[in-house]
Amino acid sequence: MNARRLSAAIVGSAAAVAVTTGLVYALRPIAPTLSLGVLYTLAVLATAIVFGLGFAIATAIASMLAFNFLFLAPVGTLTLADGRNWTALVVYVIAAIVASELATRARRRAREAEQREREAALLADAAAMLLRGEPLHDILVRADEVLRDGDPVARCRFESAVESLRELAVERERLDTVQRSDAIKTAVLQSVSHDFRTPLATISAAVDGLLSAELTLDDRDRAELLDSIRLEVTRLIRLVENLLDLSRLQAGAAAPHPALWPVEELIARAVAEVREPERIRVRIGGDLPPASVDDVQIQRVLVNLIENALKFSRATVEIIARLDARTVVIEVLDRGGAGAPGAGIGLSIARGFAGLNHGAIVLESRAGGGTAARLDLPV
């Protein structure tokens, strides 16, 4: 206890005795003097609650001496005319001390309960912030203020609870990641199983036709079947490449190697790789600056966007490149009519590679039907 608090406790204890003594003087005309001694118990209890047991014991002894000196015959001395009064005074002191101890315990438990309540509120706020993924700096500052006057056990208890919450948050994030990964894998498997089944069935049917002894095929028919096989094999190769790209993205092994590339070259290389390039019309704005990207990854992005447009559209697919502020915008526009595009493996890969190159992909429905796939690239 510091000097200021010690002085306040001494002054407060003395004041409690003085106020009670004045009250006894005031009540003497209407109550027996010996009965009024119980009022000093109030002073002892008040001192115990405010200043603790030690000062309560001192107040009890001081109250006994004051009552003896001022009110019990012979007045003005510490001797007693009736020896039985000593027994009463001793019983009073013992009762006052016991009551003080009980009051002190109640005060201590109330203080501990308040401290636990503040700690629980802090932990609840910390749990909410960890669930939201927010930093705990503000909570730790509040904890220093709340625990400043607490015992070391309270601080250790709080720090241990916060550490447990951190571990739970990390475990929850890991489980969420696993669940998202499982959901992605399930969606990919469903998409890939369908995508693989179609070209394999086409290849199988074409090979059966070529080998069948029941069919009479001329050179043109054989050429068409072989061309179908070639197209479907190309499609299978692209599917395998997509799977490899997806695995690299998920493993974090697809670090980009950016360089400045002309936008028209990136588009030309992508168009040359897709099927049915004759259905594509390209318009490139003048004075486009080069894009700072990994050319291989952005080529994969454009190929997937163009293939997606060709797959779900029967009309011509337009590719428009323009400059928007400090961003190169490449739009792949289709008019639909062959089904609704979904979130397949190709689009997932396109989004992943675009993000690695500080770009973004936005899909929007077009007025009159179709989809506009917008790719934003840094310059």
VEXDREN-2710 file (C-alpha; in Angstrom, 1 decimal):
% VEXDREN-2710
k/r/px/py/pz
1/MET/0.0/0.0/0.0
2/ASN/1.4/3.4/-1.0
3/ALA/1.8/6.3/1.4
4/ARG/-1.2/8.2/0.0
5/ARG/-3.5/5.3/0.4
6/LEU/-2.1/4.5/3.9
7/SER/-2.8/8.0/5.0
8/ALA/-6.3/7.9/3.7
9/ALA/-6.9/4.6/5.5
10/ILE/-5.7/6.0/8.8
11/VAL/-7.7/9.2/8.5
12/GLY/-10.8/7.2/7.4
13/SER/-10.6/4.8/10.3
14/ALA/-10.2/7.7/12.8
15/ALA/-13.1/9.5/11.2
16/ALA/-15.3/6.4/11.5
17/VAL/-14.5/6.2/15.3
18/ALA/-15.1/9.9/15.7
19/VAL/-18.4/9.9/13.9
20/THR/-19.7/6.9/15.8
21/THR/-18.6/8.5/19.1
22/GLY/-20.6/11.6/18.2
23/LEU/-23.6/9.4/17.4
24/VAL/-23.4/7.7/20.8
25/TYR/-23.3/11.1/22.5
26/ALA/-26.4/12.1/20.6
27/LEU/-28.3/9.0/21.5
28/ARG/-27.4/8.8/25.2
29/PRO/-30.5/10.7/26.4
30/ILE/-32.9/8.1/24.8
31/ALA/-31.0/4.8/25.0
32/PRO/-28.9/3.0/27.6
33/THR/-25.2/3.9/27.2
34/LEU/-24.0/0.3/27.3
35/SER/-26.4/-0.7/24.5
36/LEU/-25.1/2.1/22.3
37/GLY/-21.7/0.4/22.1
38/VAL/-23.0/-1.8/19.3
39/LEU/-22.9/1.3/17.0
40/TYR/-19.1/1.0/16.9
41/THR/-19.6/-2.3/15.1
42/LEU/-20.9/-0.2/12.1
43/ALA/-17.6/1.8/12.1
44/VAL/-15.6/-1.5/12.2
45/LEU/-17.6/-3.0/9.3
46/ALA/-17.3/0.1/7.2
47/THR/-13.6/0.2/7.7
48/ALA/-13.2/-3.5/6.9
49/ILE/-15.1/-3.0/3.6
50/VAL/-13.3/0.1/2.5
51/PHE/-9.8/-0.4/3.9
52/GLY/-9.4/-4.1/4.8
53/LEU/-9.2/-6.3/7.8
54/GLY/-6.0/-4.8/9.4
55/PHE/-7.5/-1.3/9.8
56/ALA/-10.8/-2.9/10.9
57/ILE/-9.0/-4.6/13.8
58/ALA/-7.3/-1.3/14.7
59/THR/-10.7/0.5/14.5
60/ALA/-12.3/-2.2/16.8
61/ILE/-9.6/-1.7/19.5
62/ALA/-9.7/2.1/19.2
63/SER/-13.5/2.0/19.5
64/MET/-13.3/-0.2/22.6
65/LEU/-10.9/2.2/24.2
66/ALA/-12.9/5.3/23.2
67/PHE/-16.1/3.8/24.5
68/ASN/-14.5/2.8/27.8
69/PHE/-12.8/6.2/28.3
70/LEU/-15.7/8.4/27.3
71/PHE/-18.9/6.5/28.4
72/LEU/-18.2/3.8/31.0
73/ALA/-17.7/4.7/34.6
74/PRO/-15.4/5.9/35.9
75/VAL/-15.5/8.3/32.8
76/GLY/-12.1/9.7/31.7
77/THR/-10.1/6.6/32.7
78/LEU/-9.5/3.2/31.1
79/THR/-10.5/1.4/34.3
80/LEU/-14.0/0.0/34.8
81/ALA/-16.2/0.2/38.0
82/ASP/-17.9/-3.0/37.0
83/GLY/-15.4/-5.8/36.0
84/ARG/-18.1/-7.5/33.9
85/ASN/-17.8/-4.7/31.4
86/TRP/-14.4/-6.0/30.5
87/THR/-16.0/-9.2/29.3
88/ALA/-18.5/-7.3/27.3
89/LEU/-15.8/-5.2/25.7
90/VAL/-13.7/-8.2/24.8
91/VAL/-16.7/-10.0/23.3
92/TYR/-17.4/-6.8/21.3
93/VAL/-13.9/-6.7/19.9
94/ILE/-14.0/-10.4/19.0
95/ALA/-17.4/-10.0/17.3
96/ALA/-16.2/-6.9/15.5
97/ILE/-13.1/-8.7/14.2
98/VAL/-15.1/-11.8/13.0
99/ALA/-17.6/-9.5/11.3
100/SER/-14.8/-7.6/9.7
101/GLU/-13.2/-10.7/8.4
102/LEU/-16.5/-11.8/6.9
103/ALA/-17.0/-8.3/5.3
104/THR/-13.5/-8.4/3.9
105/ARG/-14.0/-11.8/2.4
106/ALA/-17.3/-10.6/0.8
107/ARG/-15.6/-7.5/-0.6
108/ARG/-12.7/-9.6/-1.9
109/ARG/-15.0/-12.1/-3.6
110/ALA/-17.1/-9.3/-5.1
111/ARG/-13.9/-7.7/-6.5
112/GLU/-12.8/-11.1/-7.9
113/ALA/-16.2/-11.6/-9.4
114/GLU/-16.0/-8.2/-11.1
115/GLN/-12.5/-9.0/-12.3
116/ARG/-13.7/-12.3/-13.8
117/GLU/-16.6/-10.6/-15.4
118/ARG/-14.3/-8.1/-17.1
119/GLU/-11.9/-10.9/-18.2
120/ALA/-14.9/-12.8/-19.6
121/ALA/-16.0/-9.7/-21.6
122/LEU/-12.5/-9.3/-22.9
123/LEU/-12.3/-12.9/-23.9
124/ALA/-15.7/-12.7/-25.6
125/ASP/-14.5/-9.7/-27.6
126/ALA/-11.3/-11.4/-28.4
127/ALA/-13.1/-14.5/-29.7
128/ALA/-15.4/-12.4/-31.9
129/MET/-12.4/-10.5/-33.3
130/LEU/-10.5/-13.8/-34.0
131/LEU/-13.6/-15.2/-35.8
132/ARG/-13.7/-12.1/-38.0
133/GLY/-9.9/-12.4/-38.6
134/GLU/-9.2/-9.0/-37.0
135/PRO/-6.0/-8.2/-35.0
136/LEU/-6.1/-8.3/-31.2
137/HIS/-4.1/-5.1/-30.6
138/ASP/-7.1/-3.1/-29.1
139/ILE/-8.1/-6.1/-26.9
140/LEU/-4.6/-6.4/-25.6
141/VAL/-4.5/-2.7/-24.7
142/ARG/-7.8/-3.0/-22.9
143/ALA/-6.4/-6.1/-21.1
144/ASP/-3.4/-4.2/-19.8
145/GLU/-5.8/-1.6/-18.3
146/VAL/-8.2/-4.2/-16.8
147/LEU/-5.4/-6.4/-15.4
148/ARG/-3.2/-3.6/-14.2
149/ASP/-4.4/-3.9/-10.6
150/GLY/-5.0/-7.6/-10.8
151/ASP/-2.9/-10.4/-9.5
152/PRO/-0.4/-12.2/-11.7
153/VAL/-2.6/-15.3/-11.7
154/ALA/-5.3/-13.3/-13.4
155/ARG/-2.9/-12.2/-16.1
156/CYS/-1.6/-15.7/-16.7
157/ARG/-5.2/-17.0/-16.8
158/PHE/-6.2/-14.4/-19.4
159/GLU/-3.1/-14.9/-21.6
160/SER/-3.6/-18.7/-21.5
161/ALA/-7.2/-18.2/-22.6
162/VAL/-6.2/-15.9/-25.4
163/GLU/-3.6/-18.4/-26.6
164/SER/-6.2/-21.1/-26.6
165/LEU/-8.5/-18.9/-28.7
166/ARG/-5.7/-18.3/-31.1
167/GLU/-5.2/-22.0/-31.5
168/LEU/-8.9/-22.6/-32.0
169/ALA/-9.0/-19.8/-34.6
170/VAL/-6.1/-21.3/-36.5
171/GLU/-7.7/-24.7/-36.4
172/ARG/-11.0/-23.3/-37.5
173/GLU/-9.3/-21.6/-40.5
174/ARG/-7.5/-24.8/-41.4
175/LEU/-10.8/-26.7/-41.3
176/ASP/-12.5/-24.1/-43.4
177/THR/-9.7/-24.3/-45.9
178/VAL/-10.0/-28.0/-46.0
179/GLN/-13.7/-27.8/-46.5
180/ARG/-13.3/-25.2/-49.3
181/SER/-10.7/-27.4/-50.9
182/ASP/-12.9/-30.4/-50.7
183/ALA/-15.8/-28.5/-52.2
184/ILE/-13.5/-27.3/-55.0
185/LYS/-12.2/-30.8/-55.6
186/THR/-15.7/-32.2/-55.8
187/ALA/-16.8/-29.5/-58.3
188/VAL/-13.7/-30.0/-60.3
189/LEU/-14.2/-33.8/-60.4
190/GLN/-17.8/-33.4/-61.5
191/SER/-16.8/-31.0/-64.2
192/VAL/-13.8/-32.9/-65.3
193/SER/-15.6/-36.3/-65.4
194/HIS/-18.1/-34.8/-67.8
195/ASP/-15.5/-33.0/-69.9
196/PHE/-13.4/-36.2/-70.2
197/ARG/-16.3/-38.4/-70.9
198/THR/-17.4/-36.5/-74.0
199/PRO/-14.1/-36.5/-76.0
200/LEU/-13.4/-40.1/-75.0
201/ALA/-16.8/-41.2/-76.2
202/THR/-16.3/-39.3/-79.5
203/ILE/-12.8/-40.8/-80.0
204/SER/-14.1/-44.3/-79.2
205/ALA/-17.0/-43.9/-81.6
206/ALA/-14.7/-42.6/-84.4
207/VAL/-12.2/-45.5/-83.9
208/ASP/-15.0/-48.1/-83.9
209/GLY/-16.2/-46.5/-87.2
210/LEU/-12.7/-46.7/-88.7
211/LEU/-12.3/-50.3/-87.6
212/SER/-15.8/-51.5/-88.4
213/ALA/-16.0/-54.0/-91.2
214/GLU/-19.8/-53.3/-91.6
215/LEU/-19.3/-49.7/-92.6
216/THR/-18.2/-48.6/-96.1
217/LEU/-16.1/-45.5/-95.7
218/ASP/-14.6/-43.5/-98.5
219/ASP/-11.6/-41.3/-98.1
220/ARG/-13.7/-38.2/-97.1
221/ASP/-15.5/-40.2/-94.4
222/ARG/-12.2/-41.4/-93.0
223/ALA/-10.7/-37.9/-93.1
224/GLU/-13.7/-36.6/-91.1
225/LEU/-13.4/-39.3/-88.5
226/LEU/-9.6/-38.7/-88.2
227/ASP/-10.2/-35.0/-87.9
228/SER/-12.8/-35.6/-85.1
229/ILE/-10.2/-37.8/-83.3
230/ARG/-7.6/-35.0/-83.7
231/LEU/-9.9/-32.4/-82.3
232/GLU/-10.9/-34.5/-79.3
233/VAL/-7.3/-35.4/-78.6
234/THR/-6.5/-31.7/-78.6
235/ARG/-9.4/-31.1/-76.3
236/LEU/-8.1/-33.9/-73.9
237/ILE/-4.6/-32.4/-74.0
238/ARG/-6.1/-29.0/-73.0
239/LEU/-8.1/-30.6/-70.2
240/VAL/-4.9/-32.3/-68.8
241/GLU/-3.1/-29.0/-69.0
242/ASN/-5.9/-27.3/-67.1
243/LEU/-5.7/-30.0/-64.4
244/LEU/-1.9/-29.5/-64.1
245/ASP/-2.4/-25.7/-64.0
246/LEU/-5.0/-26.1/-61.3
247/SER/-2.8/-28.3/-59.2
248/ARG/0.1/-25.8/-59.5
249/LEU/-2.3/-23.0/-58.4
250/GLN/-3.4/-24.9/-55.4
251/ALA/0.1/-25.8/-54.4
252/GLY/1.3/-22.2/-54.8
253/ALA/3.9/-23.3/-57.4
254/ALA/2.7/-21.0/-60.2
255/ALA/4.8/-17.9/-59.4
256/PRO/4.5/-15.5/-62.4
257/HIS/7.5/-14.1/-64.3
258/PRO/6.2/-10.7/-65.5
259/ALA/7.6/-8.9/-68.5
260/LEU/6.2/-6.2/-70.9
261/TRP/4.2/-7.9/-73.6
262/PRO/2.2/-6.3/-76.5
263/VAL/-1.5/-6.9/-76.0
264/GLU/-2.1/-7.8/-79.6
265/GLU/0.6/-10.6/-79.4
266/LEU/-1.0/-12.1/-76.3
267/ILE/-4.4/-12.1/-78.0
268/ALA/-3.0/-13.5/-81.3
269/ARG/-1.3/-16.4/-79.5
270/ALA/-4.5/-17.3/-77.6
271/VAL/-6.7/-17.1/-80.7
272/ALA/-4.2/-19.4/-82.6
273/GLU/-4.5/-22.0/-79.9
274/VAL/-8.3/-22.3/-79.7
275/ARG/-10.7/-24.4/-81.8
276/GLU/-12.7/-22.6/-84.4
277/PRO/-10.6/-19.5/-84.7
278/GLU/-12.7/-18.5/-87.7
279/ARG/-15.6/-17.6/-85.4
280/ILE/-13.5/-15.0/-83.6
281/ARG/-13.3/-11.3/-84.5
282/VAL/-10.7/-9.1/-82.8
283/ARG/-10.7/-5.3/-82.3
284/ILE/-7.7/-3.7/-80.7
285/GLY/-7.6/0.0/-79.7
286/GLY/-4.8/2.2/-80.9
287/ASP/-1.8/3.1/-78.8
288/LEU/-2.2/0.3/-76.3
289/PRO/0.7/0.1/-73.9
290/PRO/2.3/-3.3/-73.2
291/ALA/1.0/-5.2/-70.3
292/SER/3.3/-6.2/-67.4
293/VAL/2.3/-9.9/-67.1
294/ASP/3.6/-13.5/-67.4
295/ASP/2.8/-14.2/-71.0
296/VAL/2.3/-18.0/-70.6
297/GLN/-0.2/-17.6/-67.7
298/ILE/-2.2/-14.8/-69.4
299/GLN/-2.3/-16.8/-72.6
300/ARG/-3.9/-19.6/-70.5
301/VAL/-6.4/-17.1/-69.2
302/LEU/-7.4/-15.8/-72.6
303/VAL/-7.6/-19.3/-74.1
304/ASN/-10.0/-20.4/-71.3
305/LEU/-12.1/-17.3/-71.7
306/ILE/-12.3/-17.7/-75.5
307/GLU/-13.0/-21.4/-75.3
308/ASN/-15.7/-20.8/-72.8
309/ALA/-17.3/-18.2/-75.1
310/LEU/-17.1/-20.5/-78.2
311/LYS/-18.6/-23.4/-76.2
312/PHE/-21.7/-21.5/-75.0
313/SER/-22.3/-19.4/-78.1
314/ARG/-23.3/-20.2/-81.7
315/ALA/-22.5/-16.7/-83.0
316/THR/-19.3/-14.9/-83.6
317/VAL/-17.2/-14.2/-80.5
318/GLU/-15.7/-10.7/-80.2
319/ILE/-12.5/-9.8/-78.5
320/ILE/-12.0/-6.1/-77.8
321/ALA/-8.9/-4.6/-76.2
322/ARG/-8.8/-1.0/-74.9
323/LEU/-7.1/1.2/-72.4
324/ASP/-9.0/2.3/-69.3
325/ALA/-7.0/4.7/-67.1
326/ARG/-3.9/2.7/-66.1
327/THR/-5.4/-0.7/-67.0
328/VAL/-5.5/-2.7/-70.2
329/VAL/-9.0/-4.1/-70.6
330/ILE/-9.6/-7.2/-72.7
331/GLU/-13.3/-8.2/-73.2
332/VAL/-14.5/-11.5/-74.6
333/LEU/-18.1/-11.1/-75.8
334/ASP/-20.5/-13.7/-76.9
335/ARG/-24.2/-13.9/-77.7
336/GLY/-25.0/-17.2/-76.0
337/GLY/-27.5/-19.6/-77.4
338/ALA/-25.7/-22.8/-76.5
339/GLY/-26.3/-23.1/-72.8
340/ALA/-25.4/-21.0/-69.8
341/PRO/-21.7/-20.8/-68.8
342/GLY/-20.9/-22.0/-65.4
343/ALA/-18.0/-21.8/-62.9
344/GLY/-15.9/-24.7/-64.4
345/ILE/-12.3/-25.6/-64.1
346/GLY/-11.3/-23.3/-67.0
347/LEU/-12.8/-20.3/-65.3
348/SER/-11.2/-21.2/-62.0
349/ILE/-7.8/-21.4/-63.6
350/ALA/-8.3/-18.1/-65.5
351/ARG/-9.2/-16.3/-62.2
352/GLY/-6.2/-17.9/-60.5
353/PHE/-3.7/-16.8/-63.1
354/ALA/-5.3/-13.4/-63.5
355/GLY/-5.0/-12.8/-59.7
356/LEU/-1.3/-13.9/-59.7
357/ASN/-0.6/-11.2/-62.4
358/HIS/-2.5/-8.5/-60.4
359/GLY/-5.4/-8.7/-62.7
360/ALA/-9.1/-9.5/-62.3
361/ILE/-11.9/-11.2/-64.2
362/VAL/-15.5/-10.0/-64.2
363/LEU/-18.3/-11.9/-65.8
364/GLU/-21.5/-9.9/-66.7
365/SER/-24.6/-10.7/-68.7
366/ARG/-25.1/-8.7/-71.9
367/ALA/-28.3/-7.0/-72.9
368/GLY/-29.9/-9.1/-75.6
369/GLY/-28.2/-12.3/-74.3
370/GLY/-24.8/-13.7/-73.9
371/THR/-21.9/-13.0/-71.6
372/ALA/-19.2/-10.4/-71.3
373/ALA/-15.9/-11.7/-69.8
374/ARG/-13.7/-8.7/-68.8
375/LEU/-10.0/-9.2/-68.1
376/ASP/-8.2/-6.2/-66.4
377/LEU/-4.4/-6.3/-66.7
378/PRO/-1.7/-3.9/-65.2
379/VAL/0.5/-1.9/-67.6
END
